[in-house]
Amino acid sequence: MLQIEALNTYYGDSHILRGVDVAMPAATSVGLLGRNGMGKTTLIRSLMGYVRPASGRVRLDDQDVTGWTPEKMARRGIGYVPEGRGIFPNLSVRENLVMSARPGIDGKREWTFERVMATFPRLTERLSHGGQQLSGGEQQMLSIGRALMTNPRLMILDEATEGLAPLIVAEIWRVIAGIRSTGIATLIVDRDWRRVLGHTDLAVVMEKGRIVRHGASAELLAEPAVLEELLGV
């Protein structure tokens, strides 16, 4: 479904992504691992169109979509939960959700407002609250719910559990597992590599803008010493 080929991205004179290749079959879950500053978010921003790569290609369904705008990528069925959540603070919870509602590219509306409420019952008590009035965990739930309202076929979650309390973290991972079980592909970035590998089919490890390790998540999980060396602080 998604193919990233030899991607090179710069911020000014800084060469961030260095020939990155990632293949993502449909309906699979992929973990994107690496220490801070290794290029994970830049890779996501490059494929979503927030940053234009200097070279290389992003292909979706065998179509070259390199440099497409974020809204155009969203219309092709990619839901994005950015680092920092990115909700609209001046809109209510209901407004944040309803404004993003649309059918998937196949015309189906499997993720309705009611289904999102059932997935995040805590939000039902906050529907009239503004985005800025929510706790960090509630904001993260809202961000994920808003992406689901677009009925995506691929969900990208960038640090979805960062800074949250343990009980909320457990709830977010439960929801991610549920999303995965519906057949939506997921690309997950998170610092807890054990949890990432436990919730994905495949994984890639980035170091200094390059892919240095890739394979089945279960196989990488069996190499804790290698991962501690690549991912430990």
Beta strands, then each sheet from edge to edge (+ up, - down):
strand 1: 2-11
strand 2: 14-24
strand 3: 29-33
strand 4: 55-60
strand 5: 63-64
strand 6: 78-81
strand 7: 154-158
strand 8: 185-189
strand 9: 202-207
strand 10: 210-216
sheet 1: 2+ 1- 4+ 5-
sheet 2: 6+ 7+ 8+ 3+ 9+ 10-
end
